[in-house]
Amino acid sequence: MTRLPALADLTRVASRRLPEEPPCPEIPDGRSVVYLLDAATGLEDRLLRAWAERCGSTDATINLAPSRIRRRRRTDPGLAGFLQESGRHWLVPLRVVWMPAERYGRRSVSYLDVLKLGDPRDPRWWRDYFILRLFPDRVRIVVGAGASTKELLEAHTASVEHRQLTDFVTRRAWRALDRAEREERGNRYKIPKFVAEDIANTPEFRQQAVALGRTRGLPEAVAVARARYYLAEIAATHNPFIIDLIANFIHWIYRQGYGAIRYDRRSVASIARLGSQHPVVFLPSHRSNMDRLALQFMLWENDLPPNHTAGGINMNFFPVGPLIRRTGVFFIRRTFKNNDLYKFVVKTYLDYLIERRFPLEWYMEGGRSRSGKLRPPRLGMLAWVVDSFHRGKADDIFLLPISIAYDKIQDVDAYAAEAAGGTKEKESLSWALKSITGLRRRYGDIHITFAEPMSLARGLADADLAHGVPIEVQKLAFEVMYRIGSVTPITPTSVLSIALLAAKGKARDLAALSAECAELTHLIQRRHLPTTTELRLETPSEIEPVIASMAEHRLVSSQEAGGRTVWWMDPAQMLRSSYYRNTIVHFFVPRGLAEIALRSPDLPAFWSRLLDLRDLLKFEFFFAEKDEFCRIVAAELAAEEPDWDTRVAAGLGPSIELTPATAAWAVVPLLEAYAVVADELTTLGGPLDEQTFLAACLKRGRQYRLEGRIDSDEAVSQVLFGGALLLATNRGLTDGDATELNRSRLTDEVWGYLADASRRPS
């Protein structure tokens, strides 16, 4: 039978020097030192007292309320007596830090620690004694920055927190110890503690909650209680134990289907330096549920603090919600337009995080892209961050656009099903398990690319913030999305998808495909566009492994006869493969629009037609500003036809042939989807019901494809119809009083562009 250690054994072990002990603190002359002990167990208390005795010149030791078990004990009331002797005492906080065992050069939690029934950083029930006795190298004493009683009294007087003096000093001591502890553990554990208490204990929070509650007829107590409830529902509750476990779990998950998460470590180091000086807002693209996991693991792997990530309340289901909340996700309801009290709590929470430079993260697109293209941004969260900046919560805030791209993406089959009229599967535990078990094929790598950060101080330097910021916020959002698009890398799969989609279902052998890919590759290289790897798609042998991987993912079909293999796509495969094309199509759309505009009779008509096309597709792509857009197109044309403008001015624009031609696969499928929507609008007799209308567009699109009126199977997509519907709404064509004449003008416009595009070389 194992003998429990006797008290004498505990005392003897606790009095020994640790292998690594901090130096004794420097005490200002004329001050007597008072050590504030943050001890969760009796052994920790003995360790700290023994260390303090070895340092000598100790006036007193005071036990703080333990930060790890706050509900069980409170701070020694004797602290109040020392605080009243203003300026005489120097208060120094102490804490014992328990380190996990070192594995592979890193001290973090693993699944083995779960089997040991506890966090190795918070050992209880004799585990602390055994760790100290057998593994003393895992025990540290940390010393927080000291402060005089005078400084603390002045800080308490100036504080807006509604808290007793001893509680205030206790919190200050905990924060000083947290900073010291991070020197031992690392920045990946830089997390806020007691967020809800800190926010709810401010007089401003209570006063504003009461005022907003009064407008809804709520009694004061009910309004404050409801605001606290909202705060608890929203706030993330980081837990280092869960952060490490989830990081290990993420590594296991992505390795089921992906090879590696690839990124530039120099960019990460630069972001770390930026985040140490300013609040940083991570704004990644959103194409997969793997996005959050990949970015979270990348930060953890590089010892960066976890982001506070805004998530939809739909993800707060058991057990996923409670777990990801402890890794930094805070949940926001999908709709709360008429709930000013809830909106106030969200904004207050964001203010708190920004003031303390905790990194934020959300998806400006809202939901995942079902088409591959970047979605229009939602401005709510960005507007609140701009408002926080305007109200002086930070001297500057940096927006960080991020592209997260995949060689292959697990979600494509589901997206194609939704585009064909299916419904989105509701998030649940079974849905999460299905997603994990679905990672059985090889999907390649995940690529995280950082664009140039955007400073709000510079971006809003000329903005009139006193009268609201809707225009400025919109400009910021579009610039973020434009920068994400500019760094999105081109994959071999996307290039080969373009070649196969351009064939419109006709079979091609590897020689023909390699010739088409070679043209596109040369254009990519000439324009120095970003790629995931050096593109080598110019010979059948280089094409073969890429197309074999696509076949494994049911993106392409093959037929062999007479020793010769040909490849093609059926309509379902076109819909799936179009996703990969659409992730990079924005690089080629200006060129495709220019091809169509070249049919203009003169140069002024060319520019007018080009900008009209740009306006038609403004809800599909994030174009550069008009002058910059025109400069980009002019440079693109001049690279192949130096005298293009002279020829267009002379009416010879239709004779200019760009190689490779891009309009047929970059622009035409969108125009065909727009034509379907425009035609369906002309039959609209009453109010528009979006779901019914999109279903009718699907039927019309399928009929047009069967009749040969449109050539692209991927154009028959609810997702693309949705973009066309946004344009129609913007032009007032979905209103009940919209005239048939106005709707027919859109029809004539789109079909006119399609007629010009069909006369371009294919």
N, C-alpha and C positions, 0 to 999 in steps of 0.2 A: 504494500500500500504506500502511495506517494505521501511523504510527509510535507505538510504545508510549512512554509518558512516561518520561523519564530520572529517576534518583534526585534529581538537582538540581532538576528541575521539581517533584517531590513535596515536597521540603524547602521550596522557595520558596512553593508554594501552601499547605502546611500551616502555615507561620509567619504567614500573613496573618490579620488580625482577621476574625472572622465578622460578618455583618450584625447578628446578635443574640447578644450574649455576656452571661453572668450576671455579677453583681458579685462581686468577690473575697470570700471568706468572712471573717467576723469571728473572730479568734483570741483566746481568753482570754489575759490578761496572764500573762507568764512561761512560756508554752507555745511550743514550736517545732512547726511544722506539717509533717505528713507526708501527702503526697497518695497516695491509693490509686487506681490507674488501672485501670478496667475497660475494656480495649481489646481488640477482637477482631481488628484488623488493624494493620499497621505504620503506615498513615496515621492511624488513630485515636490510636495511641500518640503520634505526632508532634503532632497537634492538641492533645492534652491537655497534653503537656509544654510546648508553646509557650504555652498559656494560663497554666499554672502559673508559668512564668518571668515572664510579664507581671505576675502578681500579686506576685512577689518574696517575700522572707523564707521561702523554701522550704528546709526542712532536708533533705528527701529525697523521692524518688518511688519507690513500690513498685508493681510490676505484680501485680494480682490475677489469679486464674484467670478468663479471660473468661466472663461469664455466658452468652454466646450459643454458645460452642464449648468446653464444659467438658472434653470428653474429650481435647483436644489439648494443653492446657497447665495447669500448676498455679500456685498463688500463689508468688511469690518467697520463698524461705526466709528472706531477710533481714528479713521482717516480724517473725519471732519475736524478733529482737534488740531491735527497738524496743518490742515489747510487754513485755519484761522490765524496761524502765526505767519502772516504774510511775509514772504521774502526770505525767511530763515532757512527753510528746508529745501533740499534738492531731491525730487522724487524720481526714482529709476525703476521702471517695470522689468520684471523677469518672467521667463516662461521656459518650460521644458518642451523640447521638440523631439518627437519620436520619428525616426526615419524608417522607411521600408527597407527590406533587404535589397542589396545591389544586384541587379540582373542585367547582363549585357551592357555594363557601363552606365546604367540608369537606375535611379532609385524611384520607382513608381509601383503602384499596386498592380498585381496580376490576379488571375482567377484563382491561384493557389491561396491567396489571402481570403477569398470568400469562403473557402473550405475551413479556414481557421476561425470562422464565425466572428469576424470583427475587423475593423480598420486598424492596420498596424501603426497608423499615426495617432491612434487614440486607444491604447491598450488598457483594458480593465480586468478586474477579477484575477489578480496575480500575474497576468501576462506581462505587465510592466516590470515586475520583479524579475521574472525569468529573462526578459530581453536585456535588462540592465546587467544581470549576472553573466549571461552567456554571450551576449552581443553588445558590449558597451559602446562599440563604434557607431551604433545606431541611435545613440542618445546624445542630444545637444542641449546646451543652455543658451538661450538667446537673450540679449540685453537690448531693450528699446531705448530710444533717445530720451534723455532726462529733461526735466523742466522744473523751474522753481514754482513754489506755491503762488508767488505773485503773478507769474505769467498765466498760470491756470485760472486764477481768480479773474484776471482781466479778460481772458478768452471766454470764460463762462458768462461774464457780464455782456460781452459783445455778441454772444451766440443767439441765434434765433430759435434754438432747440428748447422746447419746454421740458426741462429736466432738472432734477435735484443736482446740487453741486457734486456730491460723491458719485452719483451715476454718471455725470458728465466726465469727471476725471477718470472713472473706470473705462468709459468708452475711449477716451483719448489714449489711455494706457494700452488697451487692446489694439488700437490702430497702429501705435508705435511698435508694438510687438509683431503685428502682422507684417509690417515693412521689414523688420529684422528677420522674421521667419522666412520671408521670400528670398533672402540672401542665401539661406540654407537649402530651401526646397526648389526655388526657381520661379520665374514669372508666370508660368502656366497656372499657378495657383493664386494669381492676383485677382481676387474676387471680392465683391462687396459682402459684408455681413450686416445683418440686422437692418436691411433696407426698409422693410415695412415700418419698423419701429422708428427709424430715423425720420422718415417722411411724415408719418402720422403724428409725431410728437412736436411738429412745428405749429406755432399759432396760426400761420398763414393757411395751412392745410385745413385746420378745423374751421377757421373763419370762412374760407371760400366754400367749403362743403356745406356749411350752414346756410350761406347766402344762396347757393344754387338749389339746395333742398327747399328753401322757402318759396322759390318760384314754382315748385311742383307741389306745394302744400304739405311738405314733410316736416314733422317736429325736429328740433335741433338734434336730439339724441339719435333719432332714426336716420337723419341725413349723414351724421358723422359715422354711424355704424355701417351704413350702406357704402360710404366712401372707403372705409377700411376693408369692407368685404371685396369691393372692386380691386383694391390694391393687392389684397392677398390672391385674388383670382389671376391678376396680371403678372405679378413680379416673379422673376426667376429666383430660384433658391439654390445657388451653386453649392456643390458638395465635392471636395477634392477626391474623396474615395470613389464616388460615382463617375467623376470626370476621368479618372484613370481607367476604371473598369470599362466605360463606354469607349474610350480611346482604343483599348485592346480589342473590344468587340467590333469597332469600325474597321480596324486592321484586318480582322478575320473576315468580316463581311465583304469588303471590297476585293480581298484576295480570292474570294470564291469565283469572281468573274473577271476582275481587272488585274493587270500586271503590276502597275505602279501609279502613283500620283506624281506627276512631273510638274516642276515649277522652277523658277530661277531663284536660287538662294540669296543672291545679291539683292534682288528686289525685296525679299522677305526681311533681310537685315535693314534695308532702308526704311521699310514700313515700321519695323520695331523702333528705330530711332525717332521716326515721326510720331508714333504713338506715345512715346515717353514725354513728349512736349505738348501735344495737342490731342483733343478728341478726334478719333478716326471713325468714319462710317464706312463699313464694307458693303458694297453694292454689287453683288454678283449677278450674272445671268442665271436664269432658272429654267433648266431643261429636264431635270431629273430629280427624284427624291434623294439621289446620291449626292447632290450638290452640297447640302448642309454638312453631310458626313465627311466628304472629302476636304472641305475647307476647315472644318473643325479639327480633323486629324492633322492637317498640315500645320495649323497653329500650335497644336499640342506637341507635335514632333520638333518644332523649332523653339519650344519654351516661350511661347507668346501667350498672353492672357486670353482666355476664352471670350468670344464675342457674346454680347447680349443680343440674341437673335429674335426678331419679331416673328411669331408663328400664328397661323390661324387657329382659332379655338377648336376647329374640327380635328386638329391633331392631338387634342388633349383627351385621349381615351386611354384607359388602363390596359397594360402597364406602361405604354409608350409615353404618355403625357407626363406622369410623375418622374420618369427617368430623364427625359430630355429637358424637363424644367430644371433639374439639378445639374445639367451641363450648360445652362445659360439661355435656354429658350424662354421667352415671356410670351404669354398668349393674349391675343387681342380678338375681340368679337368681330365677326364679319361686318355687321351693321350696328351702328349706334348713333345714327344721324340726329335723332331727337333726344338723346340722353346727354345733356350738357355735363352732368355730374360725372358720368363715366369718362367723357372726353377730357375733363379737367384732371382726373386721376391719371390717365395715360400721359398727358402732357407733363404733369408733375413728376411722374416716374422718369420720363425722358430727361427732364431738367436735372434731376438728381444724378443720372448717369453721365450726362455731358459735363456737369460741374466737376465731377471727380475723375474725368478722363477715362471712363470705362468704354471700350470699343463697342460700337453698335453694328448691327447687320440686319438687313432685310432685303427682300426681292422687290425691286421697283415695278416689275411686271405683274406683281400680285401672285398669280398662279403660274404653273409650268407652261412653257410654250408647247402647244400641240402641233405647230407647223414646222418648227425649227427656226423660224425667224424671231427676232426680238419683238416682244409685244409692246404696245403703248404703255408708258409708265403711269402708275398711279401716284398722285402727288401728295396724299394726306400726310404720311410720315415725314417726307422731305419738308413740307410746309411747316410742320411742328418743329423740326430741327432748325430751320431757318428762323422761326419765331424765337426759339431759345437763344440763338446767336444774337438776334436783334435785341433781346432783353438782357444781354450781357452775361449769359451763363458761361461763356467761353470767349477768349480773345479771338480765336479762330477755330474753325472746324474744317477738317479735310474729308472730302468725299473720295472714295477709292473705287473706281469702276473695275470690275473683275469679270473676265470671261472664264467660264468653266466648260470645257469641251471634252468630248468623248470620241474615241475611235469608233466605238459602237455604243448604242444606248439601249438599255433594257426595256425602256418604256415605249419604244416605237410601235410595237404591235397594238398596244392599248390606244395610242394616239391615232393610229390609222383607223381603228375601229370607231373611235369617236368622230373622226372626220367623215366616215361613211354613214353616220347617223346613229351610232351607238351612244350609250350614256356612260358617264364617268363613274367608276366604281368607288363606293363610299369608303373612306378610311376606317379601318377597324383592325383588331388584332389579327384576324384571319388574313386580311389584306396585307398587313406587314409581313406575316410569315410567308405568304405566297410570294411577295417581292424578294425575300431573302432566298427562298428555295429556288426561285427562278434564275438565280445567278449560277448557272451550271455550265454555260458555254463560255468561250473566251471572247471577251469584249474589247481586248486591247488595253490601252492606258487611259488615264484621266489627266487632262491638261489644265492647269490653273495658270492664267496669265493676267498680270496686273497692268492696267493702263496708268497713265500719268495722274497722280492725285490732283484734285481740284480744291483750291482754297476758297472757302466762303467769303473770307475777308476781301480777297481780290475779286471774286466773282460778283459780289454785291456792292463793290466800292461805289458805283455810280447809281445804285438803286435807291429809289425813294421809299424807304421801308416804313415811313410814317403813315402811308396810305395803303398799306397792304402789299403783298408780294406775289400775286398770282402769276403775272407775266414773268417775273424774275425766276420764280420757282419752276415754271414750265421750261424756261430756257436752260436752267441748271439740269433739269431732268433729261431733256433731250440731248444735252451735251454729254451727260453720263452714258446714255444709251449709245450715242455715236461713238464714244471712246471704247465702249465694250465691243461694239462691232469692229472697230479698227484693229483690235488686238486678237480677235477670235481666229484661231489658227485653222488652216485648211488641211484636211486629212486626205490620205489616199482614197478612202472610201467615198468621200464627197466628190472628188474629181471623177472617179470611175462611175459614180451614180449619174453625174451630169452627162457623160458620154452615152450611157445606156438609156437615160430618159430622153435624150435628144433623138434617139432612134425611133421613138414613138411606138414601141412594141415590136419593131423589126429585129430580126436576129443579126448578130454581128459575131465574127470570129475574133480571136485575140489580136490578129494583125490589124484589122480595121479599128478595133478599140484602142490599141496602142498608138495608132496614128492620130486619132482624135485626142487622146490624152496628152500626146506629145505637144500638140498645138496649144492646148490649154496650159500645160506645164510651162511652156516657154513664155506665155503671157504672164503667168504668176511670177515667174522668176524676173522677167523684165520690170515688173511693177514692184518687186521686192515685197510681196505680200507675205504675211506670217504663215508658217506651216508647222505642223507637229513634228515633221521629220523632213529630211531632204527627199523631195519627190523624184522617184525613179519609176516612171510609168511609160517609157518610150519603146519598150520591146515586149513581145509576148511573154518572155520569161519573167519580166518584172511585173507584168499585169497579173500573171497566173495566181500567185499566193493571195493577192488582194481579192480577186474575184472568187476564189475558193472560199475565203472567209465570208464573203457576202452570200454565197450560196448556202453556207452553213446556217446563216441567220435568215434564210428564206427571203432574201432581197432580190434574187435573180434565179432564172431557170436555165438549164442547158440541155442540149441535144447533140448526140454524137452519131455520125454516119460516115462510112467510108474513111475512117481515120481522121475525120475533121470534126471539131466541136464548135458549136455556135451557142451564143448566149443571148437571152432576151428577158424582158420583164412583162408579166401579165398585169392587168389593171391593179390588183391588190398589191403587187410588188412595187408598182410605180408609186402608189400612195405611200408605202413605207419608205422607199428609197428617196422620195422627194424631201423627206425630213432632212437627210444628210445634205442634199443640194441646198436646201433653204438656209442651213446654218451659215453658208458662205456666199449665198447669192447676192447679198448686198454689195460685194466687191465688184460685181459685173453689171448691176442694174443701170448705172449711169451710161455705160458703154452701150447697153441694149437700147436704152431710150434714145441715144444719139443715132443708132442705126435706123430707128423708125422716123425720127425727125429729119433725117437726111433726104427724105422724099419731098421736103419743102421746096418751093420754087425759088426762094432767094434766102439770103443770110438773115434778115430780120424775121422772116417767117420761121426759119430754123430755130432761132432762139425762143421765139414765142411758143412754138410747138413743143420744144423741149421742156420749157417751164410749165406748160399746161400738163404734160405727161407727169412731170414731177409732182404737181399739185394733185393729180388724179390718184397717185400712189402714196400720198403723204401719210396715210394711216398704216402703210405696210413697211416703210423703211424710214430710217433716221438719216435724212440727207443733210449735207453740209449747207450752210447759209447760201443764199442764191448766188452771190458773187463768187464765193468759193466753189460752189457746185459748177458754175459755168467755166471757171478756170480749170477745174479737174477734167471736165469733158473736152475742153479745147486742147489740153495737154495730151489726153488720151488719143484724140484724133490726129494731132500733129505728130505723135510718135510713129504713126504708120503712113499718114498722108500729110507731109509738111505744108502743102499748099491747099489743104482741104477747104479753108475759108474762101479762097479765091474761086475754087471750083463750085462751091455752093452758091456764091454770089452770082456766078455765071449760069446758074440753073442746072449744074451738072452733079448736084448732090446725089441723085439716085444711082449714078454710075460708080460711086465710091463703095468699095467692098472691103469690109474689115475682116481680118482673119486672125483668130477664129471669130465667126459670127456668134453673138450671144443672145440676141433678142428672142430667138425661137424657144430657148429653154429658160432664160432668166426673166422675161417679161410676159411672153405670150400666155403661159398658163394662168397668170394673174388676170390678164385682160379677159381671157375666156371666162373665168369665174365671175368677173365684174359684169360681163355681157349677160350671163345667166341671171344675175341679180337684177340688172337693169331691165331686162325683159319681163321678169316676174313682177317688178314694181308697176309696170304699165297695166297689169291685170288687177292690181290691188283696188278693191272697191270700198273698203271701210278701214277701220283702225287696224294697225299692224300688230299682230301677235308674233313675237320673234320666233318662238319655237315652231309654230305652224308655218310661218313664212320660210324658215330655213328648210323645213321638210319639203315644202313645195319646190324650193330651189333645187334640192337634191333630185327630185323627180324630173324636173325640167332639164337639169344638167345631164342626167343619164340618157334622156331622150335625145338631146343635142349630140351627145357623143355617139349614140347609135346611128343617128342620121348623118354624121360626119360634119355637122356644123361647127363643132369644136374638135381639136385633135389631141388634147391632153387629158388622159385619164385622171391625172392628179389634180386637174382643175375642178373636178366634181368632188368638192370637199366643203363640209360645213364650216371648217375653220377659215378657208379663204372667202367663203360667202359672208362670214361674219365681218371681215375687214371691209368688204364692199358695202355692207350694210352700215358700217360706221361712216363711210364717206357719204352715202345717201342721206343719213340722218344729219350729218354736218351741213349738207346742202339743202336741208329742209324738204327732202323728197319723201320722207316717211310720215309727214304730218297729214292729218285728215283733209286739210284744205290744199294740199299740194296738187297742182294742176297736171293734167295728162301731158300737156305740152312740155312742162319742165322735166317730167320724167322721160319723155321721149327724147329730149335733148341729150340726156345722159346715155341713152341707148345708141343714138346716132354717133355720139362722141366715141364710145368704146368700140363699136363695130367699125368705125372709120379707122381707128388706130390698128385694129386687127387686120383690116384690109391692107393697110400699108405694110404691116409686119409680114404678111403672107407673101408680099412681093419682094421681100428682102431675100438675098441668097441664104439658103439653109445649110 
